[in-house]
Amino acid sequence: MLTRTGFRGLGDSRSTPSATVLELLFDIVYVFALARLAGRVADDLTIVRHTLLSEAGQTVLFFTAMWMIWSLNALLASTYDPRRPDLQVALLVTMFGTLVLAVSLPEAFGERGVVFACTYVLIQIGRPLFLTFALRGHPGRMFAIRVLAWHTASSVLWIGGGISGGLGRGIFWSLALAVELLGAATGWPAPWPGGKRFSRTAVVVSQVHLAERYNQFFMIALAEVVLEAGAAVSTPGFTAEGSITLVAAFAAVVSFWRIYFYHARSGQASTSGGEGTRLSRWASYGLLLIVGGIICTAVGFGQIVEDPNPPIDWALVAILFGGPVLFLLGRSFLEMEDRTKPRCRTLYLGALALIVAAPPMVLLPPVAVAAATGLILAGIAVLDQRGHRRGSETNPTL
C-alpha cells in the first residue's frame, strides 16, 4: 500500500504563481530561433516563385516543431515546481537542444537534416522519459507514458526523414509532426485500459503560471516587429519611406499589445485532471497563430523598408495582411467560452476587414500598404477598447 511518503517528489510539487528566471533564460534561445524563422520567411519572399509554396511549407513545419517544444515545456513548468533541481536540469538540457535546432534551421533540409531530426527526437522523447522515472508511484506517471508512446512513434518518421533527404524528408517530417499534433489535440490517448482518461488528481495545471509564460513569450515575439523594422531603417538612415514604415510598425506593435492584454478577463487559477491540459492546449494553438502572425507582420514591414519602391509583390501583401489576421484569430482562441454571454465579434470583424482590404493593396506603393496596415490595426484596437471599456490590464484567459 502506498503511503503519502510514497507520493513525495516531483508529483507532489506544484508550480509557482510566477515564472522563474530559468524559464526566462530558456526564452532567450527562442529569441534567436524566432529571428532564424523570420529570416526564413524573408528568404521565402525573395526566391523564385515556383518554389515559394514548398519553401513556405518548410518554414511552417519548422515553426510548428519549435513551438511544440516550447509549449510542452511551458506546460511542464506550469504543472510541477520549476525550482526543483531535477526539473531545472531537464529544462537546461532542452534549452541546449533547442539552441542546436535553431543553429541547424537554415540547412535542416540540407546537410544538417540528420542533426536536426536526432536533436528534436532526443528533446521530445527525453522529456516524457524523465517524467516516467521521476513520477514513479504517482498517478501522473501514466500521462507521461502516454506522451512518451506518441513521441516514440513519431521519432521513427523524424529519423527516417533525416536519413532519406529530398522530397522524402518533407513527407516523413510532415507525417511525424501530424502525429504529434494529433496526439496533443486528442489528449495523448493510449489503446490500453485506462489510457483514454485522466485521473482527477494526476495532472494539476497552474493557469496563472501558464498565462504568465504565454504573456512573456508574446512580448518576445512582439519585439521581433521592432527588430525587423528598426534594423531595416538603421542601415540607410531615416528616409521618408523608412520613417513612415517605422511609424506604421510601431502602431502595429501598440495595437497587438493592446488587443492581446486588454481584450478579455483573467481565467481561473488552476484546474485539475483533463480540463487543465485541454484549456492549455487550446491556448497553445491560439498563441501558435498569434506568434506566427507577428513574425509574418515583422517580416512584411522589414521587407518594405528594404525595398520601398513600387510595384509591391502579391506575396508581400499576403504576408503583411495575413499576419494580423492570424493574430486576431489566435487571440480569439484565448477567450474562455462563456455561454451566458455573447462572444465578442470585434476580432472576427477586424480579420474580415483585413481580408477585404488586402486585394486592392497590390495597386498601391509599398509604403502606402505599410501605412494602411498600421491604420487598420489601430482602428481595430480602438474599436476593441470601446467594446470592452476596461480600465486595467488583464492577462489573457487560458
N, C-alpha and C positions, 0 to 999 in steps of 0.2 A: 504494500500500500504506500502510495506516495504521500509524504508529509509536506508541510509548507516549505521546509528547507529544501525539499527536492525541486521546488519551483524557483528557488532563488537563482539569480543570474541574469542573463540578457533578457529572458522572457518576462521577468518581473519588473524590469526597468521601464520607465515612462519618459517620453520625450519632454524636452524643456519647452516652456512657452515661447522663448525667443531662439532664433538661430544662433549657433555657436560660431566662434571665429574660424574654426577649421572649415565649416561649411562655406563661409565667405571666401576662404583661401581656395577651396575647391572651385568656386565660380570663376576665379582668376583664369584658370585653364580654359574655361568656356568663353572668356573674352577673346582669347587667341583663336579658339575654334570658330566663334561667330565671325571673326574677321576673315578667316580662311573660307568660310562658307559664302560670305559676302563677295570675296574675291572670285569665287567660282561663278556666282550669279553674274558678276560684271563680265567675266570672260564669256559666259554663255551668250551675252548680248552682242559680242564683237566677233563671233565666229561665223563661218559660212552658214547660210540659212538652212541648208538641207540636213545639217547635224544639230540644229538648235533643240529639237524636241528630245533627242537622245541625251544630249549634254544636260539639259534641264532635268530630265528624269534621273540622271546620276546624282545631281545636286540634291534633289528632293529625297532620294534614297539615303544619302549621307546625313542630311539634316535630320531625318526621322530616326535613323540609327543612333546618332549622337543624343537626340532628345530622349530616346528610350533609356539610355544610360543615366542621364540626369534625373529624369522623373522617378525612376525606380530608386535612385539614391536618396532623393528628397522624401520619398515615401518611407524608406528605411529609417532615416533620421527623424521622421515625424512619428514613428511607431515606437522606437526604442531610444534610450538615452544616448545621444551622440557624444557625451562627455566620457563614456566608458573607454578605457584604453583599447580593448579588443575591437570595438566598433570604429575607433579612430584609425587603427591600423588598416581596417578594411576600406575606409574612406580614402586614406592616403594611397593605398595600392591602386584603387580605382582612379584616383586623380592622376597618378603617373601613367596608367594605361590610357586614359583619355588624352593626355599630352602626346603620347606616341601616335594615337589615332589622328589627332589634329595635324601632326607633322607629316603623317603618311597620306593625308587627304588629297593633295594635288596629284599624286601618282597612284592613287588607290586602284584605278582601273588600268594601271600600267605595271611597272616593275615592283611596286610596293603592295600589290594585292594580297599576297600571302601574309605579309606583316600585318596589314590592316585586319584581315579576317581572323588570324590567330589571336591578335590582341583583343579584338571585340569579343571573341568566344571566351577567352580567359576571364574577361570582366564579367560577362553575363552569366557564366557558369560559376565563377568564383564567389559571387555574392550569395546566391542561394545555397551553395555548398557550405559556405561559412555559417549561415544561419541554421542549416541542417544539423551541424555539430554543436553550435552554440545553444540551440534550443532543445537539447536532449531532455526528455521528460516533461516538456511543456506542450500544451495543445497547439500552439502556434507553429510547431515544427512541421506539421502536415502541410500547411500552406507553403512553407519553404520548399518542401519536397516536390510539391506540385509545380511550382515555378521552375525548379531545377529540371524537372522532367521535360517541360516545354522548351527550355533553352538548350537542353541536350539534343532534342530533336532538331531544332533549328541550326545547331552548330554543325551538323553534317552538311547542310546546304551552304553555310558560310565557308567552311573549309573547302568543299567541292568547288565553289565559285572562285575562291582564291587560287586554286590549282589550275582550273580549266582556262581562265582568261578569255578575252574576246567577248563575243555575244553571250556565250555560256555563263560568264561571270555575272553579267547583269541579270540573266534569268535566274540563276541559283540564288543570288543575293536578294532579289525581289521576292522570291518564294520564301526565303528564310525570314525576311522582315515581315512578310504577310503572316507567317506562322506566329511570330511574336506578338504582332498587333491583334491577331485573333485571340490568342491566349489572354492578353491583357483585357480585351473587350468582353470576354466571357468569364473573367474571374479565375483564369488558370484552372479549368476543371480537369479531373482525372477520372479514368474509367473504373478504378477500384471502388469498393464500398466506402461510402462516406467522403468520396473525393469531390463531390459536387456542391457541398455547402460548408459554410464556416461554423466553427464553434463560436458561440456568442461572446466568449471571453478570450478567444485566441488572438485576435488582432484588434488593438485599440489605437486608432489614428488620431493624433492631435491636430485638429483642423486649424488651430491658431498657429502652430508651428509651420504647418504646411503652407498656409496662406502667406506667412511672412517669407518663406523661402521663394514662393512664386512671385511675390511682390519685388523681392530683391533681384531675382533673375530678370523680371520685366524691366527694371531700371537699367540693368546691364545691357539688355538688348536695345533699350531706348538710346543709350549712349552711342550705339552704332550709327544712328542717323547723324548725330553731331560729328562723329569722327569722319564719316564718309564725306559729308558736305564741307566740313571745316578743312579737312586735308586737301580736298579738291580746290577750295578757294585760296588756300595759303600759298600754293605753288605759283599761280600767275599774279596773285595780289587781288585787290578789291576793284574788279571791273564792274561795270553797271550790271551785266548779266549775272555775274557771280554773286553780287550783293543781293539782287532780287531773289535768286535761288536760295541763298543762305537765309534770308528772312522767311521765305516760304517753308524751308526745312525747320526753322525754329518754331514757326506757327504749327507745323505738323507735330513736333515734339510736345509742345504745350497741350495740343488737342488730345494726343494719345494719353498723356499723363492725366488730364482732366477727366476724360471719359473712363479710363481704367479705374481710377481711385475714387471717383465721386458718383459712380453710376448706381451702385447697389449697397444695401446694408450688409453688415458683417454676419457671418454664419455662426453655427453653434461651435462650442469649444472643442468637443471631441465626440466621437461616435464609435461604437463597438461593432464587432462582427463584420459581416459582408457589407453593411451600409457604409462603413468608413472607407473601404477601398473602392466602393462604387462611386462615391462622391468625389474622391480624389482622382479617380480615373477620368471622369468627365471633365474635371478641372484641368487635368493633364492634356486632354485633347484640345480644350479651349486655349490653353497657353501655347500649345504647339502651333495653332493657327495665328495667335497673336504675335509670337516671336517671328514666325515665318513672314507675316505681313510687314512687320517692322523692318526686317532685313531687306525685303524687296523695295520698300519705300526708301530706305537709306541708299541702296544702290542706284535707284532711279534719280534721286537728287544729285548724287555724286557724278553720274554719267552726264547729266545736263550741264553741270558746272564745267566738266572737262570738254564738252562739245556743245556750246550754246547756239551754234549756227543751224538754221533750218536746212533741209526738212527734218522733222522728227520721225523716228522709226516707230512702226506699229508695235513692235515688241517692247520698246521702252515705255510707250503709253500703257500697255498691258501690265507691265511691272509697277509703274508709278501709281496707277489707279487700282490695280488688283491688290497691291499691298494693303492699303487702307480697308478694302472690302474684306480681306482675310482677317484683319484686326477686329473689325466690327462684328463679324460672325463669331470669331473666337471669344470676344468679350461677352457676347450673348450667351455662350455656353456656361459662363461662370455664374449666371444668375441662378439662385435657388428657386426651384419650382414651387410656387405657392398658388394653389388652385383657388384660393379665396380672393385673389387679386389678379387683375388682368396683366398680361405680360407687357413690358414696355416696348413700344414699336419704334422708338427713335433710332435704335441701332439698325434695324432692318430697313427702315426708310432711308437712312443715310447710306447704307450699302447699295440700295436701289438707285439713289441719286448719283452715286459714283459710277455705277454701271451704265446708266443712261447718258451721263456726261462724257464718258470716255471716247466713243467713236468720233465725235467731231474734233477731238483734240489733235488728230493727225493732220489737220489743216492749219494748225497754229504753230508759231515758233516755239521751240523747246522751253524758253524762259516763261512764256505765257502759260504753258502746260504746268510748269512747276508752281507758278503763282496760283493757278486755278486749283491745283491740288491742295495747297495750303489754305486757300479761302474756303473751299468746300468742307475741309476737315474742321476749320474754325467754326463754320456755321453749324455743323453737326454738334460740336461741343457746346455751343451756346444753347441750341435747342434742347440738348440733353439736360443741361443745367436748369433751364427754365421748367422742364418737365418734372424734375425731382425737387428742386428748391431746397437742397440740403446745405447747411452752412459749414459742416465739418467733413473732414476726410474720412473715408471708410475703406476698410480692407475688403477686397472682392470676396464674395461668398464662394466657398468650396463645397 
